[in-house]
Amino acid sequence: MVEPSARIRPVEVADQKLIRFMVGKAGMEPIAIANRKLYGNLLVLGLWIGLSAVFVQYMNWWPKPEHGLLGWLAPIPAFGTLSIAFMFAIDWLNRWGFEDRSVHVLHRPDIVDIPAYYSRSPSSGFWVLEYDNRFVGMIALDASLDAEVNEQIAPGTLQKDRNGQVKMTKGTSKVATIRHLYVDEPYRKAGLQEDLLERALKHAFAADSKLETVRAAELSLQQYVSDALRKFGFEFEKKGDKIGTLRWQENVWRLERSRWTSLQKR
């Protein structure tokens, strides 16, 4: 029996539909994490129990021992009904910020023509991680002259050449940005995100000596990403936006070429 194998390969034109889907999935995944953390919040739990007790009192659904075992279960409908309402409300409150963030990412220039965009600089690259010929992760490092730009494309502003290709300037910036880093949850414990990050960093710093710094932004809910960044020498640079009901913090990290070089010599 042949053992399944993992490989990291450059993105291909045929991958673009799947990549766009996975970029959207990666952007929306933190909602589930944020929701679960809010479910266990002491203030939310206290509010749920208190309102459920009020509902039980209003409906007169307190336990009735004289009715036997079923009598003790009388309050359950009240607690169950309020729990559903709370879950819906929490998801609704969290969703707006994460949806806006995900839509913004999906409308950035690098998603229009992925292979073309990431071929603008020799240090840029978009890699796909496959396990047993199945997509399980990706990383995109943008070292183009637009690497520090985070704007989305306004409708009708794309310029194309005679062949219908989107016009893109070429060159390498001193500061690169990791646009995307995602690994399916079952594979994170194996550290595959670290393999992706190492592949991208080695390529970026070796391909063009002009590149001096690599930056990356991660949300505090994406612990596997921040752990990988720290392992490869990224240092905290600044705080970014806050998202969701509990205002989850986005952080920006940076890795200097000198630090990367010293770490590689160890």
N, C-alpha and C positions, 0 to 999 in steps of 0.2 A: 504494500500500500504506500502511495506517494504522500509524504508529509506536506501539508499546506505551507507555502512560502510567502514571505512579505517582500515587497519591492517598492522603491521610490522612483518614480519616473516623471519626466517633464509633461506638462499638460498638452493635450492635443486638441485640434479643432472639434473633433467629435465629442469631447468631454464637456463642452460649454453648457449645454442644457443641464446636465447633472451638477456641474459646478455651481451654477446659479441657484439651483434648488438647495444645495448643501450650504451655500452662503446664507440663504434665507433661514434655513434650519438652524445654523449656528447662531444667527442673530436672535432667534426666538427661543432657543433652548433656555436661556437664563430665566425666562418667565416661570417655568416649572420649578426651578430652584428657589426663586424669590417667593413664589406662592407657598411652597412647603415651609420655608422659614417663617413666613407670616402666620401660617396655621399654628405654629408652636409658640408664637409670641404671647407672653404672659398677659398683656393688656387685651389682646384679641380673645384669648381663652376666658379671661374673666368676664369680658363683655358678652361672650356667647353663653356662658353659664348663667349670668345674671338675667339676660333677656329670655333665656329658655325657662328659667324659674318663674318669671313674670307670666310667660305664656301658659305654663302649667297651672299657675294660680288662676288665671283668667278662664281657662277651660275646665278647671276643677279636675285635673288629671293626676292628682297626687296618688301615691300608692294606696291600694285598698286591700289590706291583708285578708279581709274576710272573703275575697274572691280567689284565694289561693295564689299559686305561683304567677298566673297571668295578671293578677291584681298588682303585683309588684312592678310589672312592666308598663304600667299605665303612662308614666312620664316620657317614655322613649320617643313616641311620635313628635312631641314638642322639641326635644333636643335634636332629633333627626331633621326636622323641618328647618330649624334655625341653622343647622350646620350646612345644609345645602345653600341656603341664602347667603351665609357668610362666605362659602367657597366661591360662589358666583361673584359676589361683591369684590373679594380680594383679587380674583383674576381680572375683573373689569378695571379695577383701579391700577393694577400693575401693567396691564397690556398696552396702554397708550404710549408710555415712554419707550418701551421695547419695540413696539411696532414702528414708531417714528424713526428710531435708530436703525432698525433693519431696512426700512424703505430707503433711508438715506444711503446706506451702504450699497444697496442694489442699484442705485441710480448714479453711482460714481463712474468715472470714465473707464476704469480698469475692467468693468464688467461687460462693456459693449463688445469688445473683441479681445478676449483674454490672451490668446497666444501673441497677437500683434502688440498689445500694450506692454507685455512683459518681455518683449524682445527689443525694447527701445534702448536699453542699457545692457552692456555685457554682465553687469553685476545683478541685474534683475532676474527674477525667475518665478515660475509657478510650478509647484510639484505636487503630484498626486501619490498618496500612499495606498497601495493595494495589498490585501491579504487573501490568498486563495482566489485571486482574480476578482475580488470584490473591493469596491471603494470603502476605505475606512478612515481616511484623513487627507488633509491638504495643508499647504503653506504657500503664501505668496509674499515675496519680498520685492518691493518697488524701489529701485535706485535711479529712476529716471529723473529728469529735471522737474517733474511735477510731484516728486515723492513727498514733499511736505504740504501739498495741497489736499484738502479734504472736502472740497466742494462737490456737489452732485451736478449732473448735467441738466441744464434747463431745456425744456422742449424746443425743438427746432434750431438748436445751436450747433449741432454736429456738422462738421465740414468734411466732405469726401472728395477724393481725387477722381480722375476720369474712369478708373477701374471700379469705382464704388467703394474703395477702401477708406476708412476713417483716417484723416490726416493727423499724424502724431509726430512731434519733434523728438529727435534722438539726442542722447547724451547721458552723462552720469553726474548725479548730484553728490555733494559732500555728505549729505545726510539721507539715508535710506529709511524706508518705513515698512514694517511687516504689516501688510494689509489684512491678511487672513491667516489664522492658525486654528485648525480644528481637527479633532480626532473623536471618532465614535466612542461613547462612554465605555463599552465593554473592553476596549483596548487601551484605555488610559493607564491602568495599573501596570501594564507592561512597559510603559515609558515610551510609546511610539511617538508621542509629541516631541520628545527630546531628540529622536532620530531625525525627524523632519527639521527641527530647528538647527541642529548641527549641520545637516546637509545644506540648508539655505545660507547659513553664516559662512561656512567654508567657501562656498561658491562666490558669495558676494565680495568678501574681502580679497580673495585670490584673483578675481576677474579684472578688477580695475583698482589701481593704487590711489585713485582720486577719492575713493570712498573712505570717509573717516569715521562715521558714526552710523549705527543702526538703532532706530527707535521702534518701540512697540507699545500699543495701548491695550490694556486688559481691564475687565470688569472684576470687582472684588468677588463676584459670584463664580468666576472661572478660576478656581484654585489651581487646577492642573496646568493652566497657562502660566500663571505667575510663578509657580514652582519651577517650571522649565526655564523661564527667563532668568530667574535667580541662579539656577544651576550653571548657566552659561555666562555668568558674569554681568548680567544687566543690573544697572543701579537705578534706583528711584529718581525720577527727574521732577515730576510735578503732578498735581491732582488735576483731573479733567472734569467732565460733567458728572452730575448725579442723576440716577435714573430710578424710577419705581416709587412705590409708596413709602418705603423706608429709606429712600434716597441712597441707593447703592452707589458706591464710589467707583469711578473710572480712573485708573492711574496710568501715567505715561512713564515708560522705562527707557533707558538708553545704554548702549554698549559702545565704547570707544575702541578703535582699532588697536591702540596700545595695550588696553586691558585684554582684548581677545588674543593678541599675540603672546602676552605673558602667560595666559592660561594654557595656551597650546604647548608651551615649552615645559610645562610641569609633567 
